[in-house]
Amino acid sequence: MPPQAPPSEQEEDSPLENSGSMKDEMIHLYLNNSTMALAIPREACLLGAPRCHGIGMLVGAFGICKEQVREAILE
């Protein structure tokens, strides 16, 4: 495979990369807080179950609506 040129500064600031890093950060935060979330039930998440609010935040960060999540689970 030929070597690739390093990314330019313009490419590093692209919204797509920033959005990907935000999603990665949300996943990381959720995984770090999952053990505490199991011990302390919080307000109902997007799915309507008494789970960690982080699940709803994570699903919302990906731009998935409540109906899509429910349909995917029921399939």
N, CA, C and O atoms as a MOPAC input file, in Angstrom:
PM7 MOZYME 1SCF
protein

 N      0.84100 1    -1.16900 1     0.00000 1
 C      0.00000 1     0.00000 1     0.00000 1
 C      0.89400 1     1.24300 1     0.00000 1
 O      1.80700 1     1.33100 1     0.82000 1
 N      0.65700 1     2.19900 1    -0.89200 1
 C      1.52300 1     3.38500 1    -0.94300 1
 C      1.31300 1     4.26300 1     0.28900 1
 O      0.21300 1     4.31900 1     0.84100 1
 N      2.37600 1     4.94800 1     0.71600 1
 C      2.22700 1     5.81900 1     1.89000 1
 C      1.27200 1     6.96700 1     1.59700 1
 O      1.22100 1     7.48100 1     0.48000 1
 N      0.52700 1     7.35400 1     2.60400 1
 C     -0.43300 1     8.44200 1     2.43700 1
 C      0.14400 1     9.72100 1     3.01400 1
 O      0.89900 1     9.70200 1     3.98600 1
 N     -0.22500 1    10.82500 1     2.39800 1
 C      0.22200 1    12.12800 1     2.87900 1
 C     -0.46300 1    12.42900 1     4.20600 1
 O     -1.61200 1    12.04000 1     4.41100 1
 N      0.23000 1    13.11800 1     5.10900 1
 C     -0.42800 1    13.47400 1     6.37700 1
 C     -1.60800 1    14.39800 1     6.12100 1
 O     -1.58000 1    15.18000 1     5.17000 1
 N     -2.64200 1    14.32600 1     6.94800 1
 C     -3.81900 1    15.17300 1     6.72800 1
 C     -3.47400 1    16.64700 1     6.90000 1
 O     -2.68300 1    17.01600 1     7.76800 1
 N     -4.06400 1    17.46300 1     6.08000 1
 C     -3.83800 1    18.90300 1     6.19600 1
 C     -4.65000 1    19.44300 1     7.36000 1
 O     -5.54600 1    18.76700 1     7.86500 1
 N     -4.33700 1    20.66700 1     7.78900 1
 C     -5.07900 1    21.27300 1     8.90100 1
 C     -6.54900 1    21.41600 1     8.56300 1
 O     -7.41000 1    21.30700 1     9.43600 1
 N     -6.83200 1    21.66000 1     7.29600 1
 C     -8.22000 1    21.84600 1     6.87200 1
 C     -9.01400 1    20.56000 1     7.07300 1
 O    -10.16500 1    20.61000 1     7.50600 1
 N     -8.42000 1    19.41200 1     6.76800 1
 C     -9.11000 1    18.13700 1     6.92400 1
 C     -9.33100 1    17.80000 1     8.39100 1
 O    -10.34400 1    17.19200 1     8.73600 1
 N     -8.39300 1    18.18900 1     9.26700 1
 C     -8.52300 1    17.86800 1    10.68600 1
 C     -9.72200 1    18.55300 1    11.32000 1
 O    -10.30100 1    18.02600 1    12.26900 1
 N    -10.10100 1    19.71000 1    10.81500 1
 C    -11.20500 1    20.46400 1    11.39600 1
 C    -12.53300 1    20.17300 1    10.72700 1
 O    -13.49700 1    20.91000 1    10.93400 1
 N    -12.61100 1    19.12200 1     9.93200 1
 C    -13.86100 1    18.83000 1     9.23200 1
 C    -14.94800 1    18.46000 1    10.23400 1
 O    -14.65800 1    17.80600 1    11.23600 1
 N    -16.19700 1    18.86400 1     9.98500 1
 C    -17.29100 1    18.54900 1    10.91200 1
 C    -17.49800 1    17.05500 1    11.08400 1
 O    -17.91300 1    16.60400 1    12.15200 1
 N    -17.21100 1    16.27500 1    10.03300 1
 C    -17.39900 1    14.82900 1    10.10900 1
 C    -16.49200 1    14.22800 1    11.17900 1
 O    -16.93300 1    13.40000 1    11.97500 1
 N    -15.22500 1    14.64300 1    11.19800 1
 C    -14.30500 1    14.11700 1    12.20600 1
 C    -14.70300 1    14.56900 1    13.59800 1
 O    -14.66200 1    13.78200 1    14.54400 1
 N    -15.08800 1    15.83800 1    13.73300 1
 C    -15.50400 1    16.34700 1    15.04300 1
 C    -16.71700 1    15.59200 1    15.54000 1
 O    -16.80700 1    15.28300 1    16.72800 1
 N    -17.65300 1    15.28900 1    14.65100 1
 C    -18.85600 1    14.56000 1    15.03500 1
 C    -18.49500 1    13.13800 1    15.45200 1
 O    -19.06500 1    12.61300 1    16.40800 1
 N    -17.55600 1    12.50800 1    14.74700 1
 C    -17.12300 1    11.16400 1    15.10400 1
 C    -16.46500 1    11.13500 1    16.46500 1
 O    -16.68100 1    10.20900 1    17.24600 1
 N    -15.66300 1    12.14700 1    16.75100 1
 C    -15.00100 1    12.18000 1    18.05100 1
 C    -16.01100 1    12.45100 1    19.16000 1
 O    -15.84600 1    11.96000 1    20.27700 1
 N    -17.05100 1    13.22200 1    18.86700 1
 C    -18.09500 1    13.45500 1    19.86800 1
 C    -18.82700 1    12.15100 1    20.16700 1
 O    -19.12500 1    11.85700 1    21.32500 1
 N    -19.11800 1    11.36900 1    19.13000 1
 C    -19.78000 1    10.07900 1    19.33500 1
 C    -18.89300 1     9.15100 1    20.15600 1
 O    -19.37000 1     8.46800 1    21.06300 1
 N    -17.59300 1     9.12800 1    19.83500 1
 C    -16.66100 1     8.29900 1    20.59800 1
 C    -16.62700 1     8.72800 1    22.06100 1
 O    -16.58800 1     7.89200 1    22.96400 1
 N    -16.64300 1    10.04800 1    22.28600 1
 C    -16.62600 1    10.55100 1    23.65900 1
 C    -17.89600 1    10.15400 1    24.40300 1
 O    -17.83700 1     9.77800 1    25.57300 1
 N    -19.04600 1    10.23600 1    23.73100 1
 C    -20.30900 1     9.85000 1    24.36500 1
 C    -20.29400 1     8.36500 1    24.73300 1
 O    -20.72900 1     7.98900 1    25.82200 1
 N    -19.79500 1     7.52500 1    23.82600 1
 C    -19.71600 1     6.08600 1    24.10400 1
 C    -18.79300 1     5.84400 1    25.29900 1
 O    -19.11500 1     5.06300 1    26.19400 1
 N    -17.64900 1     6.51800 1    25.30200 1
 C    -16.69100 1     6.36600 1    26.40000 1
 C    -17.31400 1     6.78200 1    27.73100 1
 O    -17.17000 1     6.07700 1    28.73100 1
 N    -18.00200 1     7.91900 1    27.74800 1
 C    -18.65300 1     8.38100 1    28.97400 1
 C    -19.71500 1     7.39000 1    29.43900 1
 O    -19.83200 1     7.11600 1    30.63300 1
 N    -20.49000 1     6.85400 1    28.49700 1
 C    -21.52800 1     5.88700 1    28.86300 1
 C    -20.91100 1     4.63100 1    29.47200 1
 O    -21.36800 1     4.14500 1    30.50700 1
 N    -19.86600 1     4.10800 1    28.82000 1
 C    -19.24300 1     2.88400 1    29.32100 1
 C    -18.62300 1     3.10400 1    30.69300 1
 O    -18.68800 1     2.21700 1    31.54400 1
 N    -18.02500 1     4.26100 1    30.92400 1
 C    -17.43300 1     4.55400 1    32.23300 1
 C    -18.49100 1     4.66500 1    33.31800 1
 O    -18.23200 1     4.33200 1    34.47500 1
 N    -19.67600 1     5.12900 1    32.95800 1
 C    -20.72400 1     5.33700 1    33.95100 1
 C    -21.69200 1     4.15800 1    34.05300 1
 O    -22.61600 1     4.20300 1    34.86600 1
 N    -21.51000 1     3.11300 1    33.25900 1
 C    -22.49600 1     2.03300 1    33.21600 1
 C    -22.59000 1     1.27400 1    34.53300 1
 O    -23.68500 1     0.85700 1    34.91100 1
 N    -21.48400 1     1.07900 1    35.24500 1
 C    -21.55900 1     0.34700 1    36.50800 1
 C    -22.32500 1     1.14500 1    37.54800 1
 O    -23.11100 1     0.58000 1    38.30900 1
 N    -22.10600 1     2.45300 1    37.59000 1
 C    -22.85800 1     3.28500 1    38.52700 1
 C    -24.33000 1     3.32500 1    38.11500 1
 O    -25.21200 1     3.35500 1    38.97300 1
 N    -24.59500 1     3.32600 1    36.82600 1
 C    -25.97500 1     3.38000 1    36.34200 1
 C    -26.73900 1     2.12400 1    36.75100 1
 O    -27.93700 1     2.19300 1    37.02600 1
 N    -26.06900 1     0.99200 1    36.79300 1
 C    -26.73300 1    -0.23900 1    37.20800 1
 C    -27.08100 1    -0.19900 1    38.69200 1
 O    -28.09700 1    -0.75200 1    39.11200 1
 N    -26.24200 1     0.45100 1    39.47500 1
 C    -26.46600 1     0.50500 1    40.91600 1
 C    -27.53200 1     1.53200 1    41.30400 1
 O    -28.24300 1     1.34800 1    42.29100 1
 N    -27.64100 1     2.61100 1    40.52700 1
 C    -28.57200 1     3.69400 1    40.86600 1
 C    -29.50700 1     3.94600 1    39.69100 1
 O    -29.12100 1     4.65200 1    38.76000 1
 N    -30.72600 1     3.39800 1    39.69300 1
 C    -31.65500 1     3.68500 1    38.60100 1
 C    -31.99800 1     5.17200 1    38.56800 1
 O    -32.20400 1     5.79600 1    39.60900 1
 N    -32.05500 1     5.72700 1    37.36600 1
 C    -32.37000 1     7.14400 1    37.21500 1
 C    -33.65200 1     7.29600 1    36.42200 1
 O    -34.42000 1     6.34600 1    36.27500 1
 N    -33.88000 1     8.49900 1    35.91000 1
 C    -35.10600 1     8.74800 1    35.15500 1
 C    -35.20000 1     7.82700 1    33.94600 1
 O    -34.18500 1     7.30200 1    33.48800 1
 N    -36.39000 1     7.62700 1    33.43200 1
 C    -36.60500 1     6.71800 1    32.30300 1
 C    -35.84400 1     7.20400 1    31.08300 1
 O    -35.81400 1     8.40000 1    30.79500 1
 N    -35.23800 1     6.28100 1    30.37800 1
 C    -34.50400 1     6.63700 1    29.16800 1
 C    -35.46500 1     6.68200 1    27.98900 1
 O    -36.67400 1     6.51700 1    28.15000 1
 N    -34.91100 1     6.90600 1    26.80100 1
 C    -35.71900 1     6.97800 1    25.58600 1
 C    -36.56400 1     5.73400 1    25.37200 1
 O    -37.64000 1     5.81700 1    24.77900 1
 N    -36.10100 1     4.58800 1    25.84000 1
 C    -36.81900 1     3.34000 1    25.60800 1
 C    -37.97300 1     3.14700 1    26.57900 1
 O    -38.76200 1     2.21500 1    26.42500 1
 N    -38.07900 1     4.01000 1    27.56700 1
 C    -39.16000 1     3.90000 1    28.53300 1
 C    -38.83100 1     2.99400 1    29.70500 1
 O    -39.68900 1     2.78100 1    30.56200 1
 N    -37.63900 1     2.45800 1    29.77500 1
 C    -37.24100 1     1.57900 1    30.87700 1
 C    -36.51900 1     2.40500 1    31.93600 1
 O    -35.88400 1     3.40900 1    31.61200 1
 N    -36.61100 1     1.99000 1    33.20400 1
 C    -35.89900 1     2.73700 1    34.24500 1
 C    -34.40200 1     2.45300 1    34.17600 1
 O    -33.88400 1     1.64000 1    34.94200 1
 N    -33.72800 1     3.10400 1    33.28300 1
 C    -32.29000 1     2.88500 1    33.07800 1
 C    -31.54300 1     4.20000 1    33.20900 1
 O    -32.13500 1     5.23900 1    33.49800 1
 N    -30.27500 1     4.14400 1    33.00100 1
 C    -29.42300 1     5.32700 1    33.07600 1
 C    -29.81400 1     6.34700 1    32.01700 1
 O    -30.06800 1     5.99300 1    30.86600 1
 N    -29.86100 1     7.59900 1    32.40900 1
 C    -30.17100 1     8.68200 1    31.47100 1
 C    -29.13000 1     8.72900 1    30.35400 1
 O    -29.39900 1     9.25900 1    29.27600 1
 N    -27.94700 1     8.17800 1    30.60700 1
 C    -26.87800 1     8.16400 1    29.60700 1
 C    -27.26600 1     7.42100 1    28.34500 1
 O    -26.79800 1     7.77100 1    27.26100 1
 N    -28.11200 1     6.40300 1    28.45500 1
 C    -28.55600 1     5.66900 1    27.26800 1
 C    -29.33600 1     6.60300 1    26.36000 1
 O    -29.10800 1     6.63200 1    25.15100 1
 N    -30.25000 1     7.36200 1    26.93100 1
 C    -31.02300 1     8.31400 1    26.13700 1
 C    -30.14400 1     9.37600 1    25.51900 1
 O    -30.35700 1     9.77600 1    24.37400 1
 N    -29.15100 1     9.83900 1    26.27300 1
 C    -28.23100 1    10.84400 1    25.73900 1
 C    -27.42800 1    10.26800 1    24.58500 1
 O    -27.21300 1    10.94000 1    23.57600 1
 N    -26.98600 1     9.02800 1    24.73100 1
 C    -26.19300 1     8.38600 1    23.68900 1
 C    -27.00900 1     8.20200 1    22.42000 1
 O    -26.54300 1     8.51700 1    21.32500 1
 N    -28.22100 1     7.69500 1    22.56500 1
 C    -29.10100 1     7.49900 1    21.40900 1
 C    -29.41000 1     8.84500 1    20.75900 1
 O    -29.41700 1     8.95800 1    19.53400 1
 N    -29.66500 1     9.86200 1    21.57700 1
 C    -29.93600 1    11.19300 1    21.04800 1
 C    -28.74000 1    11.78100 1    20.32400 1
 O    -28.90800 1    12.47300 1    19.32000 1
 N    -27.52800 1    11.51900 1    20.81600 1
 C    -26.32000 1    12.04300 1    20.17800 1
 C    -26.13800 1    11.46600 1    18.78400 1
 O    -25.58200 1    12.12300 1    17.90400 1
 N    -26.60100 1    10.24700 1    18.58300 1
 C    -26.50800 1     9.63800 1    17.26100 1
 C    -27.62800 1    10.10000 1    16.34300 1
 O    -27.63800 1     9.75000 1    15.16300 1
 N    -28.56800 1    10.87700 1    16.86000 1
 C    -29.66000 1    11.40700 1    16.04100 1
 C    -30.72600 1    10.37300 1    15.72600 1
 O    -31.41300 1    10.47800 1    14.71000 1
 N    -30.86900 1     9.38500 1    16.58100 1
 C    -31.86200 1     8.33300 1    16.36900 1
 C    -33.11600 1     8.68700 1    17.15500 1
 O    -33.03500 1     9.00700 1    18.34100 1
 N    -34.26600 1     8.63400 1    16.51000 1
 C    -35.50100 1     8.98300 1    17.21300 1
 C    -36.02600 1     7.77500 1    18.00000 1
 O    -35.65100 1     6.63300 1    17.73400 1
 N    -36.88800 1     8.04900 1    18.95800 1
 C    -37.43700 1     7.02600 1    19.84700 1
 C    -38.13800 1     5.91800 1    19.06500 1
 O    -37.99100 1     4.74000 1    19.39000 1
 N    -38.89500 1     6.28900 1    18.04100 1
 C    -39.63700 1     5.29700 1    17.25500 1
 C    -38.69400 1     4.33400 1    16.53700 1
 O    -38.96900 1     3.13700 1    16.46500 1
 N    -37.57700 1     4.85400 1    16.00200 1
 C    -36.61300 1     3.98600 1    15.31500 1
 C    -36.00900 1     2.97800 1    16.28100 1
 O    -35.81000 1     1.81500 1    15.93000 1
 N    -35.71900 1     3.42300 1    17.49300 1
 C    -35.13800 1     2.52100 1    18.49200 1
 C    -36.13300 1     1.42600 1    18.84500 1
 O    -35.77100 1     0.25000 1    18.88900 1
 N    -37.36900 1     1.79600 1    19.09300 1
 C    -38.38500 1     0.79400 1    19.44500 1
 C    -38.60100 1    -0.19700 1    18.31300 1
 O    -38.70300 1    -1.39900 1    18.55800 1
 N    -38.67400 1     0.29400 1    17.06200 1
 C    -38.86300 1    -0.60700 1    15.91500 1
 C    -37.70300 1    -1.58100 1    15.79200 1
 O    -37.90900 1    -2.76300 1    15.52000 1
 N    -36.47900 1    -1.08900 1    15.99200 1
 C    -35.30200 1    -1.95100 1    15.88200 1
 C    -35.31700 1    -3.03800 1    16.94900 1
 O    -34.93300 1    -4.17600 1    16.68100 1
 N    -35.75500 1    -2.69800 1    18.15000 1
 C    -35.80200 1    -3.68300 1    19.23500 1
 C    -36.88900 1    -4.71900 1    18.97600 1
 O    -36.70000 1    -5.90400 1    19.25100 1
 N    -38.01600 1    -4.28100 1    18.45300 1
 C    -39.13600 1    -5.19300 1    18.23000 1
 C    -38.94800 1    -6.10500 1    17.02200 1
 O    -39.65500 1    -7.10400 1    16.89200 1
 N    -38.00400 1    -5.77900 1    16.13500 1
 C    -37.80200 1    -6.62200 1    14.94200 1
 C    -37.15600 1    -7.93500 1    15.27400 1
 O    -36.92100 1    -8.75000 1    14.38200 1

